[in-house]
Amino acid sequence: MDHVSTYEKVFIENIRALEEKLKCHETELQSKDNIISELSAQLESEKSKNEHQHQVEEISLSELACLTAFSKKLVGDHFSRICLLDQPYLQKTLQVKDLAVENLISEKEGLEMILQRIQESVSLMTEEDRKVFTSILTFEQGSDERNKRSRSIKSLFKLFMSLY
């Protein structure tokens, strides 16, 4: 009987040891799951960064040469300091951003010139020109809105160009 009781105690101790191991393994598994989730999030973040980096790196050297010349002309010394950087990715990124800024500046200047010409034209219009201009704006009221806008814009452009 003593023998059976000893076996029971050993058996119970083994069960408790196995339960403790199971808890440790579950805790470790949960910890590893958390690490995997964090690493997955980091991987997605890096994939997104790499995708943008590859898009920037796809710019050919000839395009970069054109961009560099254009940016140097418009930005001057500031661009020269940027080109001294050793990191090619950063250089390309800055060049692309500089180009975008310069394009926006050029577009803005062009729009300002167009606006100035339109303002000059409107201020120099005679009464007859204003009537023609107004009739062009209100032309084809019966047609659908899209066609009306398209034709009015074309007519305005032709009128504007005829003034110069």
C-alpha positions in Angstrom: 0.0 0.0 0.0 2.9 2.3 0.8 4.2 1.6 -2.6 1.0 2.6 -4.4 0.8 5.8 -2.3 4.4 6.7 -3.3 3.5 6.1 -7.0 0.5 8.3 -6.6 2.7 11.1 -5.1 5.2 10.8 -7.9 2.4 10.7 -10.5 0.8 13.8 -9.1 4.2 15.6 -9.0 4.8 14.6 -12.6 1.4 16.0 -13.6 2.2 19.3 -11.7 5.6 19.5 -13.4 4.0 18.9 -16.8 1.3 21.5 -16.1 4.0 24.1 -15.2 5.9 23.2 -18.4 2.7 23.7 -20.3 2.1 27.1 -18.8 5.7 28.1 -19.5 5.3 26.9 -23.1 2.0 28.8 -23.5 3.5 32.0 -22.1 6.5 31.6 -24.4 4.2 30.9 -27.4 2.1 34.0 -26.6 5.3 36.0 -26.4 6.5 34.7 -29.7 3.1 35.5 -31.2 3.4 39.1 -30.0 6.9 39.3 -31.5 5.7 37.9 -34.8 2.9 40.5 -34.9 5.4 43.3 -34.3 7.7 42.0 -36.9 4.9 41.6 -39.4 3.9 45.2 -38.8 7.6 46.3 -39.3 7.8 44.2 -42.4 4.7 45.9 -43.9 6.2 49.3 -43.0 9.5 48.5 -44.7 7.7 47.1 -47.8 5.9 50.3 -48.1 9.2 52.3 -47.7 10.9 50.1 -50.2 8.1 50.4 -52.7 8.5 54.2 -52.6 12.3 53.9 -52.8 12.1 51.7 -55.9 9.8 54.2 -57.6 12.4 56.9 -56.9 15.3 54.7 -58.0 13.6 53.9 -61.4 14.5 57.4 -62.6 17.1 57.0 -65.3 20.5 58.7 -65.2 19.6 60.8 -68.2 16.5 62.1 -66.5 18.5 62.8 -63.4 21.1 64.8 -65.5 18.2 66.9 -66.9 16.7 67.3 -63.5 20.1 68.3 -62.0 20.7 70.9 -64.7 17.2 72.3 -64.4 17.4 72.4 -60.6 20.9 74.0 -60.6 19.7 76.7 -62.9 16.7 77.5 -60.7 17.9 76.7 -57.3 21.6 77.6 -57.5 23.9 77.2 -54.5 21.2 75.5 -52.4 21.1 72.6 -54.8 24.9 72.4 -54.9 25.0 71.9 -51.2 22.4 69.1 -51.4 24.5 67.3 -54.1 27.4 67.0 -51.7 25.5 64.5 -49.7 26.8 60.9 -49.9 23.5 59.1 -49.6 22.2 58.3 -53.1 18.7 57.6 -52.0 18.5 60.9 -50.2 20.0 62.7 -53.2 17.4 61.2 -55.5 14.6 62.0 -53.1 15.7 65.6 -52.8 16.1 66.0 -56.5 12.6 64.7 -57.2 11.2 67.0 -54.5 13.2 69.9 -56.0 11.8 69.2 -59.4 8.3 69.0 -58.1 8.8 72.4 -56.4 10.3 73.9 -59.5 7.5 72.6 -61.7 4.9 74.1 -59.3 6.8 77.4 -59.4 6.9 77.4 -63.2 3.2 76.5 -63.4 2.4 79.3 -61.0 4.4 81.8 -63.0 2.7 80.7 -66.2 -0.7 81.0 -64.6 0.1 84.4 -63.3 1.1 85.5 -66.8 -2.1 84.2 -68.3 -4.2 85.8 -65.6 -2.4 89.1 -66.2 -3.0 88.9 -69.9 -6.7 88.1 -69.3 -7.0 91.0 -66.9 -5.4 93.3 -69.5 -7.6 92.1 -72.2 -10.8 92.5 -70.1 -9.7 96.0 -69.1 -9.1 97.0 -72.8 -12.4 95.6 -74.1 -14.8 97.8 -75.8 -18.5 97.7 -75.2 -18.9 95.6 -78.4 -16.2 93.1 -77.3 -18.0 92.8 -73.9 -21.2 91.9 -75.6 -19.5 89.3 -77.8 -17.8 87.9 -74.7 -21.0 87.8 -72.8 -22.8 86.1 -75.7 -20.1 83.5 -75.9 -20.4 82.8 -72.2 -24.1 82.3 -72.5 -24.0 80.4 -75.8 -26.0 77.2 -76.2 -28.0 77.3 -73.0 -30.1 74.5 -74.2 -27.2 72.0 -74.6 -26.0 69.8 -71.7 -23.6 71.4 -69.2 -20.5 69.5 -70.3 -20.7 70.5 -74.0 -21.5 74.1 -72.9 -18.4 74.3 -70.8 -16.2 72.7 -73.4 -17.4 75.0 -76.2 -17.4 78.1 -74.0 -13.8 77.5 -72.9 -12.8 76.9 -76.6 -14.5 80.0 -77.7 -13.0 82.1 -74.8 -9.6 80.8 -75.7 -10.1 81.7 -79.4 -11.4 85.1 -78.4 -8.5 85.6 -76.1 -6.0 84.5 -78.7 -7.5 86.8 -81.3 -6.9 89.8 -79.1 -3.2 89.2 -79.2 
